[in-house]
Amino acid sequence: MRRALLLALLGTVTLSAAARAAFGPSYGGSATIAVPFVPQATGPGLGASTVERLVLGLVHATLLEIGPDGSLRPGLARSWASAAQGREWTLELDPAARFHDDAAVTAAPAVRSIRRFLAGGTPAARRLARALEADGVGADESGRLVLRFRDATGRPLLPLASFACAVTGARGAAAGPFIPTLAIPGSRLALTSFAGHWRGRAYLDGLTVLAVPDDARRHADLSAGRVDLALGEPGVQASATTLLLVLNSQQAPFDRVATREAVAAAIDRVALARDYIPGGVPTLSPLPPSLSGTSGAGGVPRGGRRLAGAITLAVATDVSPAISQRVVAHLDALGLHVTATPVDPSAARTAATEARLFLFAPEVADFGIATQEVAALAPPGPAVVIPLAAVPVSVGARPGVHGVRIDAAGRASLEDAWVER
Amino acid sequence: MTWDKDSIRYILSAVAPGAALLALWLAAAVPDAPPLAARGRPLPTASPILDLAFLDDRRVLALGQGTLFLYRLEEGGPVLESRLELPGEFLAVRAAAGVLKVSENENACWALTNRRERASLVAVEGRRLVLRLEADAIPWVGTGGGLRYRPGTNELVLDGDSFFAVRDDGLAVTTGGLLKIGAEVRPRRVGNAVDRLGALVVATSHRPPGGTDAILLLRADGADTEVVSETPLAATVRAVAAREARGGRVVVAALESREGETDLAVFTIPQTP
């Protein structure tokens, strides 16, 4: 197939940001990316928002990664193999891998990082903890990482691709493509290329992550060339997050099934996606289309039932105000008095309010883990996760900036970004 | 559609008629335009090809990330004649690059990639490639430091200046993508690969990422650098080598697909009146 396509009309070939350039890539230069907010910390974590996942990918490295087709790819571990009928897995670390403090990435910090991950209790960590034998993480005499599982299961190493399982050194140093050099909490994060990265140093010498909370301002800054890249602007994109409304079935008024049904039925998903979410698609699936393979189902909104009561809606700060105002309007129309409170995206997943509105992206791009993750978003009881729309993760770039990628878990990567000089 | 066994020529005319039309349009637009025609069948290579150079009229050297290959050009396409693993440890570089400098008189070539610390002088003995010696850089007339890669990058450094490609006849591509002929940097943007073909220059296109590329034939008369023809390709041209031989004018190109597989393809340029 590929040979038949070697020669074809220039204009018929779809552009791909991941494709190799006819010219370049060029090393050097720096870039600034405008984002809605700058995370307070850069330590390993779940990455509840697109911005957090972006920063985690710049600073950290994981043992394994997940490719566009869902298969495992080498990360700090360059190879892996199973034994004992699939109950024991051995990972060989890349001998070139080093931390930002120039210490070698060996089995000892990898084991310590996996134990930290297991203690963190993210959905992927819980899955790994359930599958592992007691004290099932260690190293062999050759310095390879060894994981022993209770049973042979399908794809047991997937959780290692979680940013919460990023490997850090004894002094906390990370091993990602960029080193944070200056952090002004909430406003700016400056990074410099890590020359010792095991895949080779990144093309950009430096990168600045700049908080520009206002959507219109980000658009204007990119258009005017004041920034090189902007999160949420048209460009490279993947349909990798879902806008979820989660109702707390333990609290009034959502302790009543009829109330929850009324809310689920009243929101006009089609209009919400069409009018307020660029590139958005109405959905009834809580998983993003990149995992569920479904989208475009909105249903016909049904009004009529009148509700009463006052609720607090926790809104993640990475949800556009236009979207949250529209959802509030729908709830108001039902008769609910809504107080919207902005909260950090990770807090939005667990806030003890009557309702929460946030963008969901899976911890790792795997259907099984993501399904468990969605189930964990709701307190015990009837399902109260109301999917509203599939929302693309997108990064816009000014002309002359190349190499931006977004994976199926909504991770925007600037590791291979470069600028024409 | 599956790969047709005929040749790229078939694909140009039947599979991608648009490409042929564009080439014809360019040919009509530029006097004396000699569009490329494929010769034989492309040959898949075992490694990405970083540079190509003719050893003589019938043989081409191809530099992989850690291997030097010798191909013989037959009418049916290239045939692998020999290969040699280059010495040294593998270096991690995000964008692999390499350069060859052939000494026809000595039947040898210098090979340097940014994946190895040192340059290698390789001789061709009969059909074999034999490592002769290693050096920190490729020796270059008129320079003290020779030709080397800036560590960890795809930038060649020669006399303090940076290039994506350097040929020993004074042809080069700056890291800004400009063609340099002799001491003069021309206002003509090209891609990373370039070679001389008599009075013409063969170059790849200055296109952003997208998996498409083109082979340009340029005429550099005086201060002007005019495009003589442009052959669009749905693949990235990673390396080119060109030669005027008794059998005609030949261009060998390493074509890389979006999946990262490389084919060695041979084109001829019909002589024009």
HADDOCK unambig.tbl for C-alpha pairs under 7 A between the chains (distance, minus, plus):
assign (segid A and resid 1 and name CA) (segid B and resid 1 and name CA) 5.66 0.50 0.50
assign (segid A and resid 1 and name CA) (segid B and resid 2 and name CA) 4.80 0.50 0.50
assign (segid A and resid 1 and name CA) (segid B and resid 3 and name CA) 5.88 0.50 0.50
assign (segid A and resid 3 and name CA) (segid B and resid 3 and name CA) 5.43 0.50 0.50
assign (segid A and resid 4 and name CA) (segid B and resid 1 and name CA) 6.73 0.50 0.50
assign (segid A and resid 4 and name CA) (segid B and resid 2 and name CA) 6.19 0.50 0.50
assign (segid A and resid 4 and name CA) (segid B and resid 3 and name CA) 4.86 0.50 0.50
assign (segid A and resid 4 and name CA) (segid B and resid 4 and name CA) 6.86 0.50 0.50
assign (segid A and resid 4 and name CA) (segid B and resid 11 and name CA) 6.84 0.50 0.50
assign (segid A and resid 5 and name CA) (segid B and resid 234 and name CA) 6.41 0.50 0.50
assign (segid A and resid 6 and name CA) (segid B and resid 233 and name CA) 6.25 0.50 0.50
assign (segid A and resid 6 and name CA) (segid B and resid 234 and name CA) 4.89 0.50 0.50
assign (segid A and resid 6 and name CA) (segid B and resid 235 and name CA) 5.62 0.50 0.50
assign (segid A and resid 7 and name CA) (segid B and resid 11 and name CA) 6.68 0.50 0.50
assign (segid A and resid 7 and name CA) (segid B and resid 12 and name CA) 6.45 0.50 0.50
assign (segid A and resid 7 and name CA) (segid B and resid 16 and name CA) 6.64 0.50 0.50
assign (segid A and resid 7 and name CA) (segid B and resid 233 and name CA) 4.55 0.50 0.50
assign (segid A and resid 7 and name CA) (segid B and resid 234 and name CA) 4.92 0.50 0.50
assign (segid A and resid 8 and name CA) (segid B and resid 16 and name CA) 4.74 0.50 0.50
assign (segid A and resid 8 and name CA) (segid B and resid 18 and name CA) 7.00 0.50 0.50
assign (segid A and resid 8 and name CA) (segid B and resid 19 and name CA) 5.56 0.50 0.50
assign (segid A and resid 8 and name CA) (segid B and resid 233 and name CA) 5.91 0.50 0.50
assign (segid A and resid 8 and name CA) (segid B and resid 234 and name CA) 5.31 0.50 0.50
assign (segid A and resid 9 and name CA) (segid B and resid 16 and name CA) 6.07 0.50 0.50
assign (segid A and resid 9 and name CA) (segid B and resid 18 and name CA) 5.00 0.50 0.50
assign (segid A and resid 9 and name CA) (segid B and resid 19 and name CA) 4.53 0.50 0.50
assign (segid A and resid 9 and name CA) (segid B and resid 232 and name CA) 6.83 0.50 0.50
assign (segid A and resid 10 and name CA) (segid B and resid 212 and name CA) 6.62 0.50 0.50
assign (segid A and resid 10 and name CA) (segid B and resid 232 and name CA) 5.98 0.50 0.50
assign (segid A and resid 10 and name CA) (segid B and resid 233 and name CA) 6.86 0.50 0.50
assign (segid A and resid 10 and name CA) (segid B and resid 234 and name CA) 6.68 0.50 0.50
assign (segid A and resid 15 and name CA) (segid B and resid 210 and name CA) 4.55 0.50 0.50
assign (segid A and resid 16 and name CA) (segid B and resid 209 and name CA) 6.96 0.50 0.50
assign (segid A and resid 16 and name CA) (segid B and resid 210 and name CA) 5.20 0.50 0.50
assign (segid A and resid 17 and name CA) (segid B and resid 209 and name CA) 6.27 0.50 0.50
assign (segid A and resid 17 and name CA) (segid B and resid 210 and name CA) 6.70 0.50 0.50
assign (segid A and resid 19 and name CA) (segid B and resid 209 and name CA) 5.39 0.50 0.50
assign (segid A and resid 19 and name CA) (segid B and resid 210 and name CA) 5.30 0.50 0.50
assign (segid A and resid 19 and name CA) (segid B and resid 211 and name CA) 5.46 0.50 0.50
assign (segid A and resid 19 and name CA) (segid B and resid 258 and name CA) 6.26 0.50 0.50
assign (segid A and resid 20 and name CA) (segid B and resid 209 and name CA) 5.35 0.50 0.50
assign (segid A and resid 20 and name CA) (segid B and resid 210 and name CA) 6.78 0.50 0.50
assign (segid A and resid 20 and name CA) (segid B and resid 211 and name CA) 6.13 0.50 0.50
assign (segid A and resid 21 and name CA) (segid B and resid 207 and name CA) 6.77 0.50 0.50
assign (segid A and resid 21 and name CA) (segid B and resid 208 and name CA) 5.44 0.50 0.50
assign (segid A and resid 21 and name CA) (segid B and resid 209 and name CA) 3.83 0.50 0.50
assign (segid A and resid 21 and name CA) (segid B and resid 210 and name CA) 6.48 0.50 0.50
assign (segid A and resid 21 and name CA) (segid B and resid 211 and name CA) 6.78 0.50 0.50
assign (segid A and resid 22 and name CA) (segid B and resid 191 and name CA) 5.67 0.50 0.50
assign (segid A and resid 22 and name CA) (segid B and resid 192 and name CA) 6.92 0.50 0.50
assign (segid A and resid 22 and name CA) (segid B and resid 205 and name CA) 6.20 0.50 0.50
assign (segid A and resid 22 and name CA) (segid B and resid 206 and name CA) 6.16 0.50 0.50
assign (segid A and resid 22 and name CA) (segid B and resid 207 and name CA) 5.29 0.50 0.50
assign (segid A and resid 22 and name CA) (segid B and resid 208 and name CA) 6.34 0.50 0.50
assign (segid A and resid 22 and name CA) (segid B and resid 209 and name CA) 6.42 0.50 0.50
assign (segid A and resid 22 and name CA) (segid B and resid 213 and name CA) 5.70 0.50 0.50
assign (segid A and resid 22 and name CA) (segid B and resid 236 and name CA) 5.59 0.50 0.50
assign (segid A and resid 22 and name CA) (segid B and resid 237 and name CA) 6.64 0.50 0.50
assign (segid A and resid 23 and name CA) (segid B and resid 191 and name CA) 4.34 0.50 0.50
assign (segid A and resid 23 and name CA) (segid B and resid 192 and name CA) 5.37 0.50 0.50
assign (segid A and resid 23 and name CA) (segid B and resid 206 and name CA) 5.14 0.50 0.50
assign (segid A and resid 23 and name CA) (segid B and resid 207 and name CA) 5.72 0.50 0.50
assign (segid A and resid 23 and name CA) (segid B and resid 208 and name CA) 6.30 0.50 0.50
assign (segid A and resid 24 and name CA) (segid B and resid 192 and name CA) 6.65 0.50 0.50
assign (segid A and resid 26 and name CA) (segid B and resid 175 and name CA) 6.94 0.50 0.50
assign (segid A and resid 27 and name CA) (segid B and resid 153 and name CA) 6.60 0.50 0.50
assign (segid A and resid 198 and name CA) (segid B and resid 92 and name CA) 6.12 0.50 0.50
assign (segid A and resid 199 and name CA) (segid B and resid 92 and name CA) 5.35 0.50 0.50
assign (segid A and resid 199 and name CA) (segid B and resid 93 and name CA) 6.14 0.50 0.50
assign (segid A and resid 199 and name CA) (segid B and resid 94 and name CA) 5.75 0.50 0.50
assign (segid A and resid 200 and name CA) (segid B and resid 92 and name CA) 4.65 0.50 0.50
assign (segid A and resid 200 and name CA) (segid B and resid 93 and name CA) 4.10 0.50 0.50
assign (segid A and resid 200 and name CA) (segid B and resid 94 and name CA) 4.81 0.50 0.50
assign (segid A and resid 200 and name CA) (segid B and resid 152 and name CA) 6.38 0.50 0.50
assign (segid A and resid 201 and name CA) (segid B and resid 93 and name CA) 6.80 0.50 0.50
assign (segid A and resid 201 and name CA) (segid B and resid 94 and name CA) 6.66 0.50 0.50
assign (segid A and resid 201 and name CA) (segid B and resid 152 and name CA) 6.54 0.50 0.50
assign (segid A and resid 421 and name CA) (segid B and resid 176 and name CA) 5.58 0.50 0.50
